[in-house]
Each structure stands twice: as C-alpha cells, then as structure tokens.
C-alpha cells in the first residue's frame, strides 16, 4: 500500500472511529435512560417489527450504493439516476409496508403493531433521500462530515425520545426517537454535503450497475431477513417481554460488534475496491484489517460476557436481569462476526456479488436448520445454534477468500489465534475481581473494566503484538501517522 493511500486510509479510520464510537456513546446513554423509563415488553413490540422494517429498507438500498463505491468511473448521471430510483422505491416500500400492517399485527396477535407500522413506514421515505449523499461521502472516505451528522441527529432524536418517555408516551417514545433520528440525519446530510441532483435520469446507468447491485441487494435482503429471523421466531413463540429481554441483550452485544465491523468495513471496502487488481496489496490490506478487528473485538466480547451481570444492574436496573445469560452467550456469537464480515468485503470489492449471493443462501440454510433443531428447547438453545452457525459462516467465507487472494483459513487463524489466549487470561483476571467483596455494583464494574484493560495491555506489550503496538503508536505518538494524514488530506 502506497504511503498516500495508507495515510488517507488511517485518516479515514480515525474519523470513522470517532463517528461510530461518538454516536455509540450517546446512543448508549439514551438507551440506558429509555430502558429505565420504559418496560421490556415495549421494546419487544418494536423488536417484532425489526425484520419488516429492515427488509423494506433493503429495497431502498438495492445494492446500488455499494455499486457506486465499487465502480471506478461514476458519472453525475449515474448518481442522479440512483437518487431518483431510490425515492421511487422508498414510496413503494412504505406503501407495501402499510398494506401489510394488519397482517403483521395479526401474525403476532398484537393489534397495536398495525398503528406502529404506519408510523414507522415514514422512515423508508425519509431514508430514500439520503442514500447517494452518504454513499459519496463514504467513497471519498469523508467520515468527518458523517461524524457531525450522526452526532447531532443522535442527540436531538434522543432528546425527543426521552422527553416523550418522561411524559408517558410509552412505546411511542421509541417511534419518535426513530423518526427524529432519520429525519435530522437526512436534513443534515443535505446541509453539510454539497452534492445536489440534476434533472437527469438514465435507465442505461441503472442497468449498467444492475448486475452487480442486484446481487448485492439479494444478498443484503437475505442477510437482513436472517439477521432478524430470531426476533420473529421468539416474538411469535414467546411473549413480548421475553423478546424484550432477548432484543436488549442483542443490542448490547451488537453495539461494539457491529460498530467495530462498520468502522473498519466501510473504510476498507472503498480501499479494497481501489486495489482490486493488485492481489498481493489486497491480501496485505485484509491481513492488517482482520488482525486489527481481532485485537479490538476479542477482549471486548470476553470482557462483556464476564461483566454482563453488574453491567445490566448498573445501567438498566434489576428489571432487565433476565437478559444477562442471553448477553453472555451472544458474546460468543459476536467474536467471529467482524472477522467473517471483513472477508465478505474482499468478495464485494472484487466484483464477485454472484459468489456472495450463493454464500448467503448456503449460510441461511444453516440458520434455518439451527432454528428448526433448537427452538423447542427455548431461547438459550437457539443462541447455541447461533454460535454454531457463526463459526461455520466464517469457515465458508474464509475458504473463498483464500482461493481468490491466496489468504487461506489456516493462515488467517494463525495471524489472529494468539489474541484468543491473551483475551482468555484477561477474562480470568476480570472474573477474579468479583471474588472480592465490593460495596456496590458500580465499583465492581469499574474495577473489572480497569483490571481488564491493564491485563490485556500488559500481555500484548509483553508478547510484542505488532498490530497492538502500531495502534498504540497511532493513538499516543505526537507524530502519529493519523494526524499526518489529516494534514495531508486537508
């Protein structure tokens, strides 16, 4: 990787990190306040709709956003055509969702879901106006602007949701927060981003990207459906309260996992696309990205599993304690998610959306088998099924990455395997802390977090972890390459 591209990539990672974790921190605070004010079953009602909302949103994305990033010679006509296409699809998707509202309410036997569906369908229309703007910012690696947008939108929408919850609006507080977040995000994207559509449209432009984008759309739709399939099954077979506990545990697990994956993934995808014809550089870039993900994600997942009980008691109060065992098991699921996700980025950057679609079908078959086998034994057994499918998904993804860029599964595991025992030792240290008597759960939680950070840092320094040392240099050196990149990009 050339110095210029390396610096620009690290600069983008820096702002992507700030954008995601700044938003993550604010969202966590808002989520904690709302969890204290609202009931688990109210969160369960919103979780019941997740698969329908996410599936409809996939139709708006349609894979054309990633096609814009992957294509190297994009024109303004391409951008405008996708912009108008997305708006049309947004209105159609919202209309279809509204027509499905009575069926959704009947499926779960929850009449209120029909009204909630009508309200939340507005998100589809709102989001349709911002896909091109956010895609172009990502392609330009401009995450600084995205930081401004996400932070302001999250704070304002959070204030709306909390105010509504304080005034007794119940589940509608979550609806108000969701609508506010998307509306302010789109308004701010148009304010900060200089791109504007012209009155031009070309079916040829759409058709030129259709082959790539349509396969990504199909893969994305499959992924969306099956990412939320457990919410549907649990919502159908169990109570809204049980689903509320599961969805809260899933949200706590996904906050670090999906954000870490997104930070690295949305930076590496345009970078991988730019070097798609240089396999050695692509392999080197993947190796760096994969190891960086593991260095961060492994200790977070191990630590989160161990501190789950005091964390829930401190942040969410005792009424949420049934979600603790779910959270601990879901952390095992989350350990490999960023790793097999970054492997998929290589396939997309290579333009192999057809292969990606076939892989998604195979993995979804595994999920259906896991659900069919485990649902009769309850939610805990279903999470064990998720653990099994997560490991199988990584093996499948890594196999094809190995064939394409000569970075096989064995070599990948060798690159990151040392961080698993280091994280395990850190976990033992964190667990040992709770054997000491503390006056309250806050002190216990803070002590466990501090001890975990210290142990992990010392072990990585002792074993001279190359990626860990490089990350420390980027964070603490006065002449950090991140800040050099910042100056160069300006």
Phi and psi in degrees as a GROMACS rama.xvg file:
@    title "Ramachandran Plot"
@    xaxis  label "Phi"
@    yaxis  label "Psi"
@TYPE xy
-66.1607  156.743  UNK-2
-59.9437  -38.9381  UNK-3
-63.3366  -46.9394  UNK-4
-67.5282  -37.3628  UNK-5
-63.0904  -46.2651  UNK-6
-63.9604  -41.9483  UNK-7
-65.4099  -38.1239  UNK-8
-65.2827  -45.3678  UNK-9
-66.4827  -36.7602  UNK-10
-60.846  -44.4601  UNK-11
-64.8495  -40.4839  UNK-12
-60.5493  -39.6998  UNK-13
-60.1  -50.5166  UNK-14
-72.512  -33.2378  UNK-15
-64.5505  -40.2102  UNK-16
-61.8066  -47.5086  UNK-17
-62.4197  -42.0921  UNK-18
-63.7872  -48.0832  UNK-19
-69.17  -48.1406  UNK-20
-80.1851  -23.903  UNK-21
-65.1728  -46.6623  UNK-22
-64.7624  -39.9324  UNK-23
-58.7315  -45.8587  UNK-24
-62.1092  -43.7146  UNK-25
-67.488  -43.6716  UNK-26
-60.5366  -38.2965  UNK-27
-64.0672  -44.4686  UNK-28
-61.949  -45.5038  UNK-29
-62.8467  -43.602  UNK-30
-62.581  -39.0064  UNK-31
-63.104  -45.8838  UNK-32
-62.8326  -44.8536  UNK-33
-66.1395  -36.9532  UNK-34
-65.0113  -31.1489  UNK-35
-75.8551  -28.8457  UNK-36
-90.3468  -28.9252  UNK-37
-108.222  169.879  UNK-38
-96.0688  153.692  UNK-39
-55.9992  -38.2975  UNK-40
-66.7219  -25.343  UNK-41
-71.7415  -36.862  UNK-42
-68.1972  -33.9716  UNK-43
-63.065  -37.7444  UNK-44
-61.3386  -44.0749  UNK-45
-66.7122  -38.1726  UNK-46
-64.3425  -31.0158  UNK-47
-61.1829  -28.2721  UNK-48
-91.3472  -5.36512  UNK-49
-57.1695  -44.9862  UNK-50
-66.6257  -34.3649  UNK-51
-74.3729  -40.4036  UNK-52
-67.9838  -44.0535  UNK-53
-67.6279  -38.4641  UNK-54
-64.2762  -42.6611  UNK-55
-64.8108  -37.9313  UNK-56
-63.8714  -32.1994  UNK-57
-62.0624  -33.6339  UNK-58
-65.4567  -33.8776  UNK-59
-69.747  -44.786  UNK-60
-63.9067  -46.5077  UNK-61
55.9821  10.41  UNK-62
79.9564  -8.21942  UNK-63
-73.5978  -25.9061  UNK-64
-61.7923  -48.3821  UNK-65
-68.9382  -29.8454  UNK-66
-64.6618  -37.0502  UNK-67
-62.8655  -36.6707  UNK-68
-73.0918  -43.2115  UNK-69
-70.2589  -33.5641  UNK-70
-73.0893  131.979  UNK-71
-89.7202  -17.6815  UNK-72
-121.695  54.4073  UNK-73
-71.6371  138.162  UNK-74
-109.189  167.678  UNK-75
-65.1236  -31.3094  UNK-76
-65.2113  -39.8123  UNK-77
-57.8294  -47.532  UNK-78
-63.7256  -45.0135  UNK-79
-66.5622  -39.2208  UNK-80
-62.2693  -43.875  UNK-81
-67.1588  -38.5973  UNK-82
-57.8487  -51.6134  UNK-83
-69.5977  -35.0304  UNK-84
-61.9066  -42.8625  UNK-85
-63.8165  -38.3899  UNK-86
-63.807  -44.5261  UNK-87
-59.8175  -47.1697  UNK-88
-64.7811  -35.4419  UNK-89
-59.7364  -45.8401  UNK-90
-66.5187  -40.8859  UNK-91
-64.7916  -43.0046  UNK-92
-65.0588  -40.7825  UNK-93
-63.5558  -41.246  UNK-94
-63.3411  -43.7527  UNK-95
-65.1626  -37.4745  UNK-96
-65.2772  -40.5692  UNK-97
-64.1428  -39.7888  UNK-98
-64.5563  -29.2123  UNK-99
-84.913  -8.33798  UNK-100
-54.8045  -48.046  UNK-101
-61.3985  -36.7217  UNK-102
-66.3556  -41.2451  UNK-103
-60.6924  -45.5125  UNK-104
-62.1806  -40.3925  UNK-105
-69.5098  -35.5776  UNK-106
-59.5416  -43.2311  UNK-107
-92.8138  -6.12349  UNK-108
58.7119  42.5308  UNK-109
-129.662  93.5084  UNK-110
-56.0349  -32.913  UNK-111
-62.7218  -23.947  UNK-112
-62.0444  -28.1974  UNK-113
-62.5013  -48.8343  UNK-114
-65.39  -40.5243  UNK-115
-62.0044  -37.7932  UNK-116
-64.515  -42.9966  UNK-117
-57.233  -44.2696  UNK-118
-68.999  -46.632  UNK-119
-73.0539  -18.5925  UNK-120
-63.3499  -20.9914  UNK-121
-61.8223  -26.4787  UNK-122
-59.2937  -33.4518  UNK-123
-67.1172  -40.8526  UNK-124
-68.6591  -43.4457  UNK-125
-60.5721  -48.8679  UNK-126
-65.7523  -26.6673  UNK-127
-61.9321  -23.3912  UNK-128
-84.2128  -0.483491  UNK-129
-124.82  -0.43766  UNK-130
-63.452  -45.6643  UNK-131
-64.4626  -42.3363  UNK-132
-60.0544  -47.4957  UNK-133
-68.5935  -33.4304  UNK-134
-66.7669  -44.1499  UNK-135
-66.0986  -38.525  UNK-136
-62.1642  -39.8995  UNK-137
-67.2811  -42.0065  UNK-138
-63.112  -34.4828  UNK-139
-82.0556  0.203632  UNK-140
58.1714  32.9385  UNK-141
-94.3197  80.8647  UNK-142
-91.9062  -9.46623  UNK-143
-65.589  -44.2226  UNK-144
-64.9919  -39.8799  UNK-145
-64.3842  -31.0683  UNK-146
-61.4529  -47.9271  UNK-147
-59.2424  -46.5472  UNK-148
-62.4123  -51.1285  UNK-149
-67.1385  -38.8822  UNK-150
-65.0614  -47.6648  UNK-151
-65.2184  -46.4264  UNK-152
-62.27  -40.0612  UNK-153
-66.8158  -42.7908  UNK-154
-65.1443  -47.5691  UNK-155
-65.4807  -46.2063  UNK-156
-67.346  -34.7079  UNK-157
-63.2625  -41.0056  UNK-158
-61.8793  -38.47  UNK-159
-63.389  -48.1775  UNK-160
-62.7039  -44.4098  UNK-161
-65.6204  -42.2735  UNK-162
-60.6194  -43.5602  UNK-163
-64.8278  -39.3273  UNK-164
-65.4009  -41.2174  UNK-165
-61.2787  -30.238  UNK-166
-95.7495  15.6543  UNK-167
81.3904  24.2398  UNK-168
-81.658  -7.18467  UNK-169
59.6327  -129.68  UNK-170
-62.5981  -24.1527  UNK-171
-68.5641  -16.8348  UNK-172
-64.1524  -39.4694  UNK-173
-69.8092  -34.7371  UNK-174
-65.6755  -45.9117  UNK-175
-60.8841  -39.9092  UNK-176
-64.2987  -43.8651  UNK-177
-63.6904  -48.4783  UNK-178
-64.1422  -41.9187  UNK-179
-63.3432  -40.6619  UNK-180
-61.2803  -48.4463  UNK-181
-69.0856  -40.4053  UNK-182
-64.1693  -49.1742  UNK-183
-68.4454  -31.705  UNK-184
-64.1987  -44.408  UNK-185
-67.6805  -42.859  UNK-186
-58.591  -43.9004  UNK-187
-70.2337  -34.4891  UNK-188
-60.9655  -42.1178  UNK-189
-69.4293  -30.504  UNK-190
-73.7853  -44.7897  UNK-191
-86.3769  -25.2328  UNK-192
-96.3608  132.593  UNK-193
-83.1581  -10.0373  UNK-194
-67.2103  134.741  UNK-195
-136.02  142.183  UNK-196
-76.311  150.308  UNK-197
-105.08  167.006  UNK-198
-83.1497  62.1972  UNK-199
-131.126  148.126  UNK-200
-153.2  139.319  UNK-201
-139.976  119.207  UNK-202
-66.9739  -28.8175  UNK-203
-63.5214  -39.1121  UNK-204
-62.0546  -45.0886  UNK-205
-64.6329  -45.0293  UNK-206
-65.2038  -31.3432  UNK-207
-65.0167  -29.611  UNK-208
-103.451  0.190164  UNK-209
-65.9346  -43.5779  UNK-210
-57.2446  -45.9526  UNK-211
-71.8695  -50.0559  UNK-212
-66.9048  -36.8812  UNK-213
-66.6291  -37.2731  UNK-214
-69.2336  -38.5523  UNK-215
-64.4846  -38.6704  UNK-216
-60.7579  -46.9967  UNK-217
-61.8764  -42.8927  UNK-218
-64.8386  -42.955  UNK-219
-64.9685  -38.81  UNK-220
-65.1331  -43.2509  UNK-221
-59.9275  -45.5674  UNK-222
-62.0056  -42.775  UNK-223
-62.5652  -47.0201  UNK-224
-59.7769  -46.5149  UNK-225
-82.5862  -17.8383  UNK-226
-67.6706  -27.5123  UNK-227
-108.736  2.30548  UNK-228
-62.7989  -32.8052  UNK-229
-67.1235  -32.7796  UNK-230
-64.4453  -38.5033  UNK-231
-67.0944  -48.1138  UNK-232
-64.4919  -45.8696  UNK-233
-66.0688  -40.4063  UNK-234
-64.648  -33.4535  UNK-235
-77.5577  -41.5996  UNK-236
-89.6097  -23.3543  UNK-237
-122.469  -175.386  UNK-238
-83.6414  161.055  UNK-239
-56.3955  -32.7911  UNK-240
-65.4486  -44.9848  UNK-241
-61.9635  -40.9141  UNK-242
-66.1067  -35.6079  UNK-243
-60.7874  -42.9226  UNK-244
-64.7258  -44.0326  UNK-245
-64.8853  -45.7393  UNK-246
-65.6888  -33.4504  UNK-247
-67.271  -42.9728  UNK-248
-62.5276  -42.4695  UNK-249
-62.9106  -40.1737  UNK-250
-65.0935  -43.0244  UNK-251
-63.0145  -38.9672  UNK-252
-69.5949  -39.1115  UNK-253
-76.779  -22.3931  UNK-254
-53.2709  -52.3328  UNK-255
-77.0406  -40.4989  UNK-256
-63.7154  -55.4052  UNK-257
-69.915  -31.9476  UNK-258
-71.2823  -40.4471  UNK-259
-62.6843  -45.3008  UNK-260
-61.241  -41.9688  UNK-261
-67.351  -41.5569  UNK-262
-57.0747  -51.5334  UNK-263
-75.7974  -40.0209  UNK-264
-65.7748  -44.3619  UNK-265
-76.1145  -16.3377  UNK-266
-84.4407  -43.77  UNK-267
-72.7433  -28.9866  UNK-268
-60.3475  -52.7607  UNK-269
-64.1722  -33.1868  UNK-270
-68.0786  -46.2753  UNK-271
-61.0831  -38.1314  UNK-272
-63.4001  -36.6313  UNK-273
-70.5508  -20.4625  UNK-274
-116.176  26.2255  UNK-275
-61.078  -23.9558  UNK-276
-94.7524  0.431024  UNK-277
-116.242  88.313  UNK-278
-61.1985  -42.1604  UNK-279
-60.7528  -42.7724  UNK-280
-64.8062  -39.0248  UNK-281
-64.6633  -41.2319  UNK-282
-63.4938  -43.1817  UNK-283
-61.8812  -41.7201  UNK-284
-65.723  -41.2096  UNK-285
-64.7937  -42.1469  UNK-286
-59.9791  -43.1897  UNK-287
-63.6367  -47.9418  UNK-288
-64.5151  -43.2918  UNK-289
-62.9392  -46.1336  UNK-290
-65.8986  -38.7233  UNK-291
-61.6204  -41.1954  UNK-292
-61.324  -44.5082  UNK-293
-66.2727  -42.6815  UNK-294
-56.2688  -36.3181  UNK-295
-87.1837  -44.2229  UNK-296
-78.142  -40.7639  UNK-297
-55.7823  -53.9908  UNK-298
-65.13  -32.3123  UNK-299
-65.6202  -44.6972  UNK-300
-66.9671  -43.4237  UNK-301
-63.3021  -46.1995  UNK-302
-63.9455  -42.6413  UNK-303
-63.178  -38.3557  UNK-304
-62.9323  -37.7651  UNK-305
-79.0057  -36.2656  UNK-306
-92.8652  12.1957  UNK-307
-55.3179  -46.1934  UNK-308
-66.3025  -53.9271  UNK-309
-63.1661  -31.2187  UNK-310
-63.2765  -47.668  UNK-311
-65.3043  -41.285  UNK-312
-64.2534  -39.748  UNK-313
-74.1974  -44.9562  UNK-314
-85.9937  -41.3131  UNK-315
-110.644  -12.4113  UNK-316
79.8524  169.9  UNK-317
-65.1536  -22.1749  UNK-318
-65.4134  -16.4952  UNK-319
-100.806  7.53939  UNK-320
-60.7222  -29.0365  UNK-321
-62.6719  -14.1885  UNK-322
-83.1378  -7.7859  UNK-323
-60.2364  -52.5559  UNK-324
-62.496  -32.0451  UNK-325
-64.7089  -43.9655  UNK-326
-61.7302  -42.2307  UNK-327
-62.7009  -42.5407  UNK-328
-71.4117  -37.4623  UNK-329
-65.4816  -24.9061  UNK-330
-64.3254  -32.7043  UNK-331
-66.3126  -40.8212  UNK-332
-59.6093  -40.3974  UNK-333
-74.0942  -12.4975  UNK-334
-64.5542  -40.4244  UNK-335
-99.2852  -7.85699  UNK-336
-56.5057  -50.5444  UNK-337
-63.2141  -28.4421  UNK-338
-71.4307  -46.6239  UNK-339
-78.3366  -18.9593  UNK-340
-68.1386  -41.4014  UNK-341
-69.2925  -28.983  UNK-342
-64.5854  -37.2734  UNK-343
-65.9066  -32.2224  UNK-344
-59.2345  -34.5938  UNK-345
-66.1818  -42.7966  UNK-346
-62.5098  -42.1652  UNK-347
-67.3493  -43.5175  UNK-348
-61.7721  -28.6683  UNK-349
-81.9414  -1.12672  UNK-350
78.8467  14.5241  UNK-351
-93.1592  54.8597  UNK-352
-67.7361  -24.5848  UNK-353
-66.3073  -42.9667  UNK-354
-65.6909  -40.5228  UNK-355
-58.2532  -43.3971  UNK-356
-62.1591  -43.3019  UNK-357
-64.1407  -39.3157  UNK-358
-64.766  -40.4991  UNK-359
-63.1998  -39.9017  UNK-360
-61.2845  -45.7639  UNK-361
-59.8786  -45.0171  UNK-362
-69.3113  -32.368  UNK-363
-71.7111  -31.8572  UNK-364
-61.2749  -40.6581  UNK-365
-62.2667  -38.4748  UNK-366
-66.0604  -42.7488  UNK-367
-60.7542  -42.5844  UNK-368
-61.3468  -44.2848  UNK-369
-62.305  -43.5933  UNK-370
-65.3098  -43.8627  UNK-371
-60.4176  -36.7231  UNK-372
-77.8623  -35.8572  UNK-373
-101.665  -19.6697  UNK-374
-60.6354  -30.4911  UNK-375
-69.1273  -16.6546  UNK-376
-100.148  6.00743  UNK-377
103.167  -178.56  UNK-378
-65.4293  -40.3642  UNK-379
-60.306  -44.6425  UNK-380
-63.1425  -36.1061  UNK-381
-64.7677  -33.7122  UNK-382
-70.6047  -35.4695  UNK-383
-60.0755  -36.0863  UNK-384
-63.8235  -37.5923  UNK-385
-63.2506  -38.5907  UNK-386
-60.6765  -45.8494  UNK-387
-63.1572  -45.1119  UNK-388
-69.1325  -29.8468  UNK-389
-63.808  -43.4175  UNK-390
-68.361  -40.8719  UNK-391
-64.2114  -38.1666  UNK-392
-62.3172  -40.092  UNK-393
-64.689  -43.3008  UNK-394
-59.8593  -41.2039  UNK-395
-66.0395  -48.5086  UNK-396
-61.9418  -45.014  UNK-397
-67.8618  -29.5375  UNK-398
-60.6598  -45.4296  UNK-399
-76.4513  -30.3524  UNK-400
-62.8807  -39.9696  UNK-401
-61.2357  -39.6425  UNK-402
-70.025  -34.5227  UNK-403
-81.3937  -41.149  UNK-404
-126.154  18.0776  UNK-405
58.6759  46.0519  UNK-406
-131.317  76.6493  UNK-407
-71.556  168.882  UNK-408
-55.593  -45.6653  UNK-409
-58.11  -42.743  UNK-410
-69.6226  -37.3488  UNK-411
-63.4155  -47.9104  UNK-412
-61.7093  -39.3092  UNK-413
-60.8191  -36.9456  UNK-414
-68.0296  -32.3594  UNK-415
-116.455  -1.75537  UNK-416
-60.972  -30.8229  UNK-417
-66.5899  -22.1012  UNK-418
-78.8067  -16.6051  UNK-419
-69.6476  -50.0393  UNK-420
-64.6393  -33.9121  UNK-421
-63.0076  -42.7339  UNK-422
-66.9391  -35.7078  UNK-423
-65.6023  -43.0374  UNK-424
-62.0666  -42.7391  UNK-425
-57.7912  -41.7495  UNK-426
-62.0464  -40.7203  UNK-427
-61.6302  -41.4166  UNK-428
-62.6573  -42.8567  UNK-429
-64.0856  -43.2604  UNK-430
-62.9012  -37.3628  UNK-431
-63.7691  -27.861  UNK-432
-61.4147  -36.5869  UNK-433
-73.4498  -7.3662  UNK-434
-74.6655  -16.7928  UNK-435
-87.3381  143.154  UNK-436
-80.2104  126.611  UNK-437
-116.331  152.922  UNK-438
-69.5585  -28.0635  UNK-439
-156.244  167.956  UNK-440
-70.3608  -27.6199  UNK-441
-64.2103  -46.4869  UNK-442
-62.5246  -42.2915  UNK-443
-60.5968  -47.3804  UNK-444
-62.9186  -46.8143  UNK-445
-64.09  -37.2635  UNK-446
-65.9368  -42.4903  UNK-447
-64.6228  -41.6681  UNK-448
-64.2636  -44.9783  UNK-449
-63.0046  -47.4011  UNK-450
-61.6864  -40.8192  UNK-451
-61.998  -45.7539  UNK-452
-61.8071  -44.0246  UNK-453
-63.9454  -48.1903  UNK-454
-61.9355  -46.206  UNK-455
-64.7147  -42.9948  UNK-456
-62.6806  -43.4025  UNK-457
-63.9786  -44.4125  UNK-458
-64.0923  -41.6628  UNK-459
-65.2981  -38.7468  UNK-460
-68.0108  -40.0653  UNK-461
-63.6453  -43.5335  UNK-462
-87.81  5.76629  UNK-463
51.93  56.3973  UNK-464
-65.7709  117.933  UNK-465
-61.3167  -47.4085  UNK-466
-67.2402  -40.8751  UNK-467
-62.0255  -42.9175  UNK-468
-64.6316  -39.2481  UNK-469
-65.0087  -39.4419  UNK-470
-66.2704  -38.9898  UNK-471
-63.7884  -41.2636  UNK-472
-59.9133  -43.0217  UNK-473
-63.5356  -34.2282  UNK-474
-82.7804  -36.6865  UNK-475
-112.512  -19.2452  UNK-476
-71.3258  138.047  UNK-477
-64.4856  -27.9448  UNK-478
-105.383  38.5184  UNK-479
-55.2238  139.876  UNK-480
-65.1221  -23.6008  UNK-481
-63.0116  -45.55  UNK-482
-74.9775  -27.0537  UNK-483
-65.0462  -42.4786  UNK-484
-62.7686  -38.98  UNK-485
-59.3763  -42.7469  UNK-486
-67.2376  -40.8935  UNK-487
-67.2559  -40.0666  UNK-488
-66.7948  -40.0234  UNK-489
